[in-house]
Amino acid sequence: MTEFPGRPRVTKGAILAFGLSVPVPTQLIVFPLNPDTLTRRFDLGQATGGKAAPGAGEPTTPVNTPVENLTVTLDLDATDQLEQPSANPVTVVSGLLPVISAIEQLIHPSTVMTALTDQLSKIGLSTIKPATVPWTVFVWGIGRVLPVRVAGLTVTEQAFDARLNPISARADLQLTTLTKNELDQAPSAVKALVTVHAVAREALAAVNTAQSAAHAPSVLPL
C-alpha cells in the first residue's frame, strides 16, 4: 500500500510475549493496522468490598485495583504482500498463517516446555511447573504498556488463496489485566511494567488536575 508522502508516521500497536524469566520478548506481534476502536471496561468486582479501618467511616473509593478488560479487533490482510511476491516469499507460500499462528500461540502452551516438564516429572526433578502460556504485554503507545491475559480469541478467516491459506482475516481479542495471584508468579520484567503503567496514569491525572485548576475561577462560584 502506497501512503501519501505527507502523512505522519503512525505508531503501531503490538503484543509482546515473555517466557518464564527472560527479560526480552520471546515473541512479537506488531499490528498490521491499528484497530479503529479500543474498548476498555473496568470491573470493580470485590474492589469496593473492603472493610473500613477502625474508627473510619464507610469506604468511598475502591481499596483494590479494578480489573481492566480490553477488546481489540485486528484486521489482517495479505493483499499488499502478495502484490510483491519476490519480497514476501513466506506470505506467498503460507498466506496469513504465520501471524494467525503467532496470535493463537498466546493461548497455547509451548510443546517444548510441556515435554520438558513431563520428562523432569518422570525422573523426579520437576518441582516448579513452567507457565502454561506466555506472559503477554499489550502495547498501545509509549504511555500504555500493560501486562494482560488473553481471556478470549475469535479468528474469522474471510478469503483464501489457491492453497487454502487465509489471505484476509479478523482476530477479535479479549484481554484482561492480571490478578494479584498471577502477578505474584510473573517474572520481574512483567511486574515492573504494572508499576510503570500505574505511575504513568497517576502522572497524567495530575497533569489534568493542574490544567483544570487554571480554569477553576471560571467554573467555581466565588
C-alpha positions as CSV (number, residue, x, y, z in Angstrom):
1,M,0.0,0.0,0.0
2,T,1.5,3.4,-1.0
3,E,1.0,6.0,1.6
4,F,0.6,9.8,1.0
5,P,4.1,11.3,1.3
6,G,3.0,14.0,3.8
7,R,1.1,11.5,6.0
8,P,2.6,11.4,9.6
9,R,4.2,8.2,10.7
10,V,1.7,6.3,12.9
11,T,2.9,4.3,15.9
12,K,2.0,0.6,15.6
13,G,0.2,-1.2,18.4
14,A,1.7,-4.6,19.4
15,I,1.6,-7.6,21.6
16,L,4.7,-9.0,23.3
17,A,5.1,-12.4,24.8
18,F,7.6,-13.2,27.5
19,G,8.8,-16.6,28.8
20,L,9.3,-17.6,32.4
21,S,12.2,-15.3,33.3
22,V,13.5,-14.0,30.0
23,P,13.8,-10.1,30.3
24,V,13.3,-9.8,26.5
25,P,10.2,-10.8,24.5
26,T,10.2,-14.3,23.1
27,Q,7.5,-13.3,20.6
28,L,6.5,-10.0,18.9
29,I,3.2,-9.4,17.1
30,V,3.1,-5.9,15.5
31,F,-0.4,-4.9,14.4
32,P,-0.5,-4.6,10.6
33,L,-3.3,-2.0,11.0
34,N,-4.1,-0.3,14.3
35,P,-7.7,-1.1,15.4
36,D,-10.2,1.6,14.7
37,T,-11.5,1.3,18.3
38,L,-10.3,0.1,21.6
39,T,-12.9,-0.8,24.2
40,R,-11.9,-0.7,27.8
41,R,-14.2,-1.9,30.6
42,F,-13.4,-1.7,34.3
43,D,-14.8,-4.4,36.6
44,L,-14.7,-3.3,40.2
45,G,-15.8,-6.8,41.4
46,Q,-14.6,-7.1,45.0
47,A,-12.7,-3.8,44.8
48,T,-15.4,-1.9,46.6
49,G,-15.9,-4.6,49.2
50,G,-13.1,-3.7,51.5
51,K,-13.7,-3.0,55.2
52,A,-13.2,0.5,56.6
53,A,-10.3,1.0,59.0
54,P,-11.2,1.1,62.7
55,G,-12.8,4.4,63.5
56,A,-13.2,5.3,59.9
57,G,-16.4,5.8,58.0
58,E,-17.6,3.7,55.1
59,P,-15.1,3.5,52.3
60,T,-16.0,5.7,49.3
61,T,-13.2,4.6,46.9
62,P,-12.0,1.2,45.8
63,V,-9.4,-0.4,48.1
64,N,-8.2,-2.8,45.4
65,T,-7.1,-2.3,41.8
66,P,-10.1,-2.9,39.5
67,V,-9.8,-5.5,36.7
68,E,-9.5,-3.9,33.3
69,N,-11.0,-5.7,30.3
70,L,-9.9,-4.7,26.7
71,T,-11.5,-5.7,23.4
72,V,-9.3,-5.3,20.3
73,T,-10.1,-6.3,16.7
74,L,-7.1,-6.9,14.4
75,D,-7.7,-6.7,10.6
76,L,-5.2,-8.9,8.8
77,D,-4.8,-8.7,5.0
78,A,-2.0,-10.2,2.8
79,T,-3.0,-8.3,-0.4
80,D,-0.1,-5.9,-0.4
81,Q,2.4,-8.6,0.3
82,L,1.1,-10.8,-2.4
83,E,1.4,-8.0,-4.9
84,Q,5.2,-8.2,-4.3
85,P,5.9,-11.9,-4.2
86,S,9.6,-11.7,-4.5
87,A,9.8,-9.5,-1.4
88,N,7.4,-11.7,0.6
89,P,8.0,-15.4,-0.2
90,V,6.7,-16.6,3.2
91,T,3.3,-14.8,2.6
92,V,3.2,-16.3,-0.9
93,V,3.6,-19.8,0.5
94,S,1.7,-19.5,3.8
95,G,-0.6,-16.5,3.5
96,L,-1.6,-15.2,6.9
97,L,-0.9,-18.5,8.7
98,P,2.3,-17.2,10.4
99,V,0.7,-14.2,12.1
100,I,-2.5,-16.1,12.9
101,S,-0.4,-18.9,14.5
102,A,1.5,-16.3,16.5
103,I,-1.7,-14.9,17.9
104,E,-3.1,-18.3,18.7
105,Q,0.2,-19.2,20.4
106,L,-0.7,-16.6,23.0
107,I,-3.3,-19.1,24.4
108,H,-1.4,-22.3,23.8
109,P,1.3,-23.8,26.0
110,S,4.7,-24.4,24.4
111,T,5.1,-28.1,23.3
112,V,8.8,-27.9,24.1
113,M,8.2,-26.7,27.7
114,T,5.4,-29.2,28.2
115,A,7.6,-32.1,27.0
116,L,10.5,-30.9,29.2
117,T,8.2,-30.7,32.3
118,D,6.9,-34.2,31.6
119,Q,10.4,-35.6,31.4
120,L,11.5,-33.9,34.5
121,S,8.5,-35.1,36.4
122,K,9.3,-38.7,35.4
123,I,12.7,-38.5,37.0
124,G,11.5,-36.6,40.0
125,L,13.3,-33.3,39.2
126,S,10.4,-31.1,38.3
127,T,9.4,-29.0,41.4
128,I,8.1,-25.9,39.6
129,K,6.0,-26.1,36.5
130,P,6.6,-23.6,33.8
131,A,3.8,-21.2,32.8
132,T,1.2,-22.9,30.6
133,V,1.0,-19.9,28.3
134,P,3.4,-16.9,27.8
135,W,3.2,-13.7,29.8
136,T,1.5,-11.3,27.5
137,V,2.0,-7.5,27.3
138,F,-0.3,-5.2,25.3
139,V,1.5,-2.2,23.8
140,W,-0.7,0.8,22.8
141,G,1.7,3.8,22.5
142,I,4.6,4.7,24.8
143,G,2.2,5.6,27.7
144,R,0.3,2.4,27.8
145,V,2.3,-0.8,28.1
146,L,0.2,-3.2,30.1
147,P,0.6,-6.9,31.1
148,V,-2.6,-8.8,30.3
149,R,-4.0,-12.2,29.9
150,V,-5.8,-13.4,26.8
151,A,-9.3,-14.2,28.0
152,G,-10.8,-14.9,24.6
153,L,-9.9,-15.1,21.0
154,T,-12.1,-15.4,17.8
155,V,-10.4,-15.7,14.4
156,T,-12.6,-15.2,11.3
157,E,-10.9,-16.2,8.1
158,Q,-12.5,-14.3,5.2
159,A,-10.6,-15.1,2.0
160,F,-8.2,-17.8,0.9
161,D,-5.5,-18.5,-1.8
162,A,-5.3,-21.5,-4.1
163,R,-3.6,-23.5,-1.3
164,L,-6.5,-22.6,1.1
165,N,-4.2,-20.4,3.2
166,P,-6.1,-17.4,4.7
167,I,-5.2,-14.1,3.0
168,S,-7.8,-12.0,4.7
169,A,-8.8,-12.4,8.3
170,R,-10.0,-10.8,11.5
171,A,-8.8,-11.6,15.1
172,D,-11.0,-10.5,18.0
173,L,-9.0,-10.4,21.2
174,Q,-10.4,-10.1,24.7
175,L,-7.7,-9.1,27.1
176,T,-7.8,-8.7,30.9
177,T,-5.3,-7.3,33.4
178,L,-3.5,-9.8,35.7
179,T,-4.8,-10.6,39.1
180,K,-2.6,-10.2,42.2
181,N,-2.0,-14.0,42.3
182,E,-1.0,-14.0,38.7
183,L,1.4,-11.1,39.2
184,D,3.0,-12.9,42.2
185,Q,4.1,-15.6,39.7
186,A,5.1,-13.3,36.9
187,P,8.8,-12.5,36.1
188,S,10.2,-9.3,37.4
189,A,10.1,-7.6,34.0
190,V,6.3,-8.1,33.8
191,K,5.7,-6.9,37.3
192,A,7.7,-3.8,36.7
193,L,5.5,-2.8,33.8
194,V,2.4,-2.8,36.0
195,T,4.1,-0.2,38.3
196,V,5.3,1.9,35.4
197,H,1.8,1.9,33.9
198,A,0.2,2.9,37.2
199,V,2.7,5.7,37.7
200,A,2.2,7.0,34.2
201,R,-1.6,7.0,34.7
202,E,-1.3,8.9,38.0
203,A,1.1,11.4,36.5
204,L,-1.3,12.1,33.6
205,A,-4.1,12.5,36.0
206,A,-2.0,15.1,38.0
207,V,-1.4,17.0,34.7
208,N,-5.1,17.1,34.1
209,T,-5.7,18.4,37.6
210,A,-3.1,21.2,37.1
211,Q,-4.8,22.1,33.8
212,S,-8.2,22.1,35.3
213,A,-7.1,24.3,38.2
214,A,-6.2,27.0,35.8
215,H,-9.8,27.2,34.7
216,A,-11.3,26.9,38.2
217,P,-12.1,30.6,38.6
218,S,-14.3,30.4,35.6
219,V,-16.3,27.4,36.8
220,L,-16.5,27.8,40.5
221,P,-18.6,30.5,42.2
222,L,-16.6,32.9,44.3
